[in-house]
Amino acid sequence: MFILFSIHEVNAQSKPLRVFILAGQSNMEGHAKIDTFDYLGDDPKTAPLLAQMRDSDGKPVVCEDAWISYLTGNEDANVILSGKLTAGYGSVWGQPPGELGNKIGPEFSFGLTMDAAQDESVLIIKTAWGGKSLHTDFRPPSAGPYQLSSFQIENYPRQEGHGIPKNFEQWKIEKAKSTGVYYRLMIEHVKQVLEDPGKVIPNYDASQGYEIAGFVWLQGFNDLVDHHVYPERNSPDRFALYSELLTHFIRDVRKDLNAPDMPFVIGVMGVGGLRDASIDMQAFRSAMAAPVALPEFMGNVTSVETAPFWSDELDDIDKKREKIRQMRYFLDSMHKDHANADGRMTQDQKDEFLKKYEAELISPAEVALWKRGASNAGYHYLGCAKTFALMGEAFAEANLKMLAK
């Protein structure tokens, strides 16, 4: 069994604190509102998980032996939140500094599962920021400086076209400044917490030491949609660079944290669910999971597919909601094939038209179901607590399986 105790000595009479690191972008932050917890109870398979997430009063449970330190972004500044694990350690965007939000990410059920599976105390160190890429923001040191893609080499110097920087030389300067920033912030926060875990866990006994027992990576959307960095659309090998970068990332975090055998879990992009069979999505999912097959990672790196946790029934409603948003655009833009082509409709008339259109498209039952289960956009897994809870549980189980070896 793998054991790592960094610089701390361990008292033979006590077990070390188990430390798990969670990192990534907005879906690791988590955008599932606590209001959507009830949706788990609608499914007999997830009702027991909901029971773990709530106390006897129906409120989100507060763990007694699982703790968290969370570095994230809140508008223009980074914030650190710490304490006993409970709901609210998801995205805190727009919250007063230092206050928990009303959302969860994978950390909640991850911590609950870990806490229930072992006697040792659990410390989660989470670092996540929305809208961050692996190719730039989280770029690991051993990957070297940012490299231009074939598309960028051909088009950026000409400074023409949609999304192409108007000042190529200045763009290169800014790119160099931003490369690897969030990787370094992540490592710095982990090391800072582990210098004195007692600042997060009041009853921590330094003599018991700690074990860095796992790392979970949930990221990818910004890389998936970047057509300049990954220009070969509809190619099975389009995202080979992502696999290379993730391989460097795994090696580097193990080196920088002095944890050479640290179990590493890759949360594979699941937006769109199993129904998204597009070449690009399948290529990206394959690229995310590819490092698992490397000989050096056999048995200590694993991947968890998150697509099975996507809610198809909520997605069906979201597609109808998109039609309503599209109709509003057509009315406002006086599209020639729609009701306001001549531009004579007043705002009240447009609102009334949309109200009727929505009533015909989405049933009252679907309206209620959406409110019960969803709270955000598709790229945030519809803000569905059931999805995030299942992801966190699966990440923990995958981590525990590697530890058991």
DOROFI-702537 format. One record per residue (C-alpha): chain; x, y, z. Coordinates in steps of 0.5 Angstrom, whole numbers, plus 500, padded with zeros to 3 digits. Example, Ala and Ser with C-alpha at 12.3 -4.5 7.8 and 13.67 -1.06 7.14 Angstrom:
<sites>
> A	525	491	516 .
> A	527	498	514 .
</sites>
This chain:
<sites>
> A	500	500	500 .
> A	503	507	498 .
> A	504	511	504 .
> A	507	518	504 .
> A	509	523	510 .
> A	513	529	507 .
> A	516	532	512 .
> A	512	530	518 .
> A	514	524	522 .
> A	508	519	524 .
> A	506	517	531 .
> A	505	510	531 .
> A	499	510	536 .
> A	495	515	531 .
> A	494	515	523 .
> A	496	520	519 .
> A	491	526	516 .
> A	489	524	509 .
> A	490	530	504 .
> A	486	530	498 .
> A	487	535	492 .
> A	482	537	488 .
> A	483	542	482 .
> A	481	545	475 .
> A	476	550	472 .
> A	469	552	473 .
> A	466	545	474 .
> A	471	543	479 .
> A	468	550	483 .
> A	461	547	482 .
> A	455	551	480 .
> A	450	546	483 .
> A	445	550	487 .
> A	443	547	494 .
> A	436	548	492 .
> A	437	542	487 .
> A	438	537	492 .
> A	431	534	492 .
> A	432	532	485 .
> A	437	526	488 .
> A	431	524	492 .
> A	427	523	486 .
> A	431	517	484 .
> A	431	511	488 .
> A	439	510	486 .
> A	441	516	489 .
> A	436	517	494 .
> A	441	514	499 .
> A	446	519	497 .
> A	442	525	498 .
> A	441	522	505 .
> A	448	522	507 .
> A	448	530	504 .
> A	443	532	509 .
> A	442	532	517 .
> A	436	530	521 .
> A	433	537	520 .
> A	434	536	512 .
> A	440	541	512 .
> A	446	540	508 .
> A	450	536	513 .
> A	457	539	516 .
> A	462	533	517 .
> A	466	532	523 .
> A	472	529	521 .
> A	473	532	514 .
> A	475	539	513 .
> A	477	543	507 .
> A	481	549	504 .
> A	479	552	498 .
> A	482	557	494 .
> A	478	560	488 .
> A	476	567	484 .
> A	471	572	486 .
> A	470	577	481 .
> A	477	581	481 .
> A	480	577	487 .
> A	482	570	490 .
> A	479	568	496 .
> A	481	562	501 .
> A	475	559	505 .
> A	476	554	510 .
> A	473	550	515 .
> A	469	543	516 .
> A	466	540	510 .
> A	459	542	508 .
> A	455	545	502 .
> A	457	552	500 .
> A	464	550	497 .
> A	462	551	490 .
> A	463	557	486 .
> A	462	563	490 .
> A	462	568	485 .
> A	459	574	487 .
> A	459	572	494 .
> A	461	577	500 .
> A	469	575	501 .
> A	470	570	506 .
> A	463	567	506 .
> A	460	561	503 .
> A	456	560	497 .
> A	450	556	495 .
> A	453	551	491 .
> A	457	545	491 .
> A	462	542	486 .
> A	464	535	487 .
> A	468	536	493 .
> A	462	535	498 .
> A	460	528	496 .
> A	467	526	495 .
> A	469	528	502 .
> A	463	525	505 .
> A	465	518	501 .
> A	472	519	504 .
> A	470	520	511 .
> A	465	514	511 .
> A	470	510	508 .
> A	476	511	513 .
> A	478	512	520 .
> A	483	517	519 .
> A	481	525	518 .
> A	480	528	511 .
> A	483	534	509 .
> A	481	537	502 .
> A	485	542	499 .
> A	481	545	493 .
> A	484	550	488 .
> A	479	552	482 .
> A	478	558	478 .
> A	473	559	472 .
> A	475	559	465 .
> A	482	556	465 .
> A	485	552	460 .
> A	491	547	461 .
> A	494	549	455 .
> A	496	556	458 .
> A	493	558	465 .
> A	495	551	468 .
> A	500	549	464 .
> A	505	545	468 .
> A	513	547	468 .
> A	516	541	464 .
> A	511	543	458 .
> A	516	549	457 .
> A	513	555	454 .
> A	507	556	450 .
> A	507	554	443 .
> A	503	557	437 .
> A	499	552	434 .
> A	499	551	426 .
> A	493	556	425 .
> A	496	561	430 .
> A	503	561	426 .
> A	499	562	420 .
> A	494	567	422 .
> A	496	571	428 .
> A	502	575	425 .
> A	497	577	419 .
> A	493	580	425 .
> A	486	579	421 .
> A	480	575	422 .
> A	475	573	428 .
> A	478	572	435 .
> A	485	574	432 .
> A	489	579	436 .
> A	490	585	433 .
> A	497	586	436 .
> A	501	580	435 .
> A	507	582	439 .
> A	503	585	445 .
> A	499	578	445 .
> A	506	574	446 .
> A	508	578	451 .
> A	501	577	455 .
> A	501	570	453 .
> A	508	569	457 .
> A	506	572	463 .
> A	499	568	464 .
> A	502	562	462 .
> A	502	557	468 .
> A	500	562	473 .
> A	494	558	476 .
> A	499	552	476 .
> A	503	556	481 .
> A	498	558	485 .
> A	495	551	486 .
> A	502	549	488 .
> A	503	555	493 .
> A	496	554	496 .
> A	497	546	497 .
> A	504	547	500 .
> A	502	553	504 .
> A	496	549	507 .
> A	501	543	509 .
> A	506	547	512 .
> A	501	548	518 .
> A	494	544	517 .
> A	492	546	524 .
> A	490	553	521 .
> A	485	549	518 .
> A	484	543	523 .
> A	484	546	530 .
> A	485	539	533 .
> A	490	537	528 .
> A	496	533	532 .
> A	503	535	528 .
> A	505	528	531 .
> A	500	524	527 .
> A	503	527	520 .
> A	499	527	514 .
> A	499	523	507 .
> A	498	526	501 .
> A	493	521	498 .
> A	490	523	492 .
> A	489	528	487 .
> A	483	529	482 .
> A	483	533	476 .
> A	476	536	473 .
> A	478	541	467 .
> A	477	541	460 .
> A	472	546	457 .
> A	476	552	455 .
> A	481	547	451 .
> A	475	543	448 .
> A	472	550	445 .
> A	479	553	443 .
> A	479	552	435 .
> A	486	556	435 .
> A	490	552	440 .
> A	487	545	437 .
> A	485	547	430 .
> A	484	540	427 .
> A	476	540	427 .
> A	473	533	427 .
> A	480	529	427 .
> A	480	523	432 .
> A	487	526	434 .
> A	485	533	435 .
> A	487	534	442 .
> A	493	530	442 .
> A	497	536	445 .
> A	492	536	451 .
> A	494	529	453 .
> A	501	531	453 .
> A	500	537	457 .
> A	496	533	462 .
> A	502	527	462 .
> A	506	533	464 .
> A	501	536	469 .
> A	501	529	473 .
> A	509	528	473 .
> A	510	535	475 .
> A	505	536	481 .
> A	507	529	484 .
> A	514	532	483 .
> A	513	539	486 .
> A	509	536	492 .
> A	514	530	493 .
> A	509	525	492 .
> A	511	520	487 .
> A	506	515	487 .
> A	500	520	489 .
> A	494	517	486 .
> A	491	521	481 .
> A	484	521	478 .
> A	482	524	471 .
> A	475	527	471 .
> A	473	526	464 .
> A	469	531	460 .
> A	461	529	461 .
> A	458	535	458 .
> A	452	533	453 .
> A	452	526	456 .
> A	453	520	453 .
> A	448	522	447 .
> A	454	527	445 .
> A	457	522	440 .
> A	460	528	436 .
> A	467	527	433 .
> A	470	533	437 .
> A	467	531	444 .
> A	469	523	443 .
> A	476	526	441 .
> A	477	530	447 .
> A	474	525	452 .
> A	479	520	449 .
> A	485	525	450 .
> A	483	526	457 .
> A	483	519	459 .
> A	490	517	455 .
> A	495	518	460 .
> A	492	512	464 .
> A	495	507	459 .
> A	502	510	460 .
> A	506	504	463 .
> A	509	509	468 .
> A	502	511	470 .
> A	499	504	471 .
> A	495	503	477 .
> A	496	510	480 .
> A	493	514	475 .
> A	485	513	473 .
> A	480	516	469 .
> A	472	517	471 .
> A	467	518	465 .
> A	462	523	468 .
> A	458	523	462 .
> A	454	517	465 .
> A	452	522	470 .
> A	449	527	466 .
> A	441	528	466 .
> A	438	527	459 .
> A	431	529	462 .
> A	434	536	464 .
> A	438	537	458 .
> A	431	536	453 .
> A	428	541	457 .
> A	434	546	456 .
> A	434	545	449 .
> A	427	547	449 .
> A	429	553	453 .
> A	434	555	448 .
> A	429	555	442 .
> A	425	560	447 .
> A	432	564	447 .
> A	433	564	440 .
> A	425	566	438 .
> A	427	572	443 .
> A	433	574	439 .
> A	429	573	432 .
> A	423	578	435 .
> A	428	583	437 .
> A	432	582	431 .
> A	426	583	426 .
> A	428	576	423 .
> A	424	576	416 .
> A	422	569	417 .
> A	418	570	424 .
> A	413	574	427 .
> A	416	581	428 .
> A	419	581	421 .
> A	416	588	420 .
> A	418	591	426 .
> A	411	593	429 .
> A	411	589	435 .
> A	411	593	441 .
> A	415	590	447 .
> A	409	588	451 .
> A	406	584	444 .
> A	413	581	444 .
> A	413	578	451 .
> A	406	576	450 .
> A	408	572	444 .
> A	414	569	448 .
> A	409	567	453 .
> A	405	563	449 .
> A	410	560	445 .
> A	413	558	451 .
> A	407	555	454 .
> A	406	551	448 .
> A	413	548	448 .
> A	414	547	455 .
> A	409	543	460 .
> A	408	546	467 .
> A	411	539	469 .
> A	417	540	465 .
> A	418	547	468 .
> A	417	544	475 .
> A	422	539	474 .
> A	427	544	471 .
> A	426	548	477 .
> A	427	542	482 .
> A	434	539	478 .
> A	437	545	474 .
> A	440	551	476 .
> A	445	553	471 .
> A	448	552	463 .
> A	450	546	460 .
> A	457	547	460 .
> A	456	547	468 .
> A	453	540	467 .
> A	446	544	468 .
> A	448	546	475 .
> A	445	539	477 .
> A	447	537	484 .
> A	445	530	483 .
> A	450	530	477 .
> A	456	533	481 .
> A	454	529	487 .
> A	455	523	483 .
> A	461	525	480 .
> A	464	527	487 .
> A	462	520	489 .
> A	465	516	483 .
> A	472	520	484 .
> A	472	518	491 .
> A	471	511	490 .
> A	476	511	484 .
> A	481	514	489 .
> A	480	509	494 .
> A	481	503	489 .
> A	488	506	488 .
> A	489	507	495 .
> A	487	499	496 .
> A	492	497	492 .
</sites>
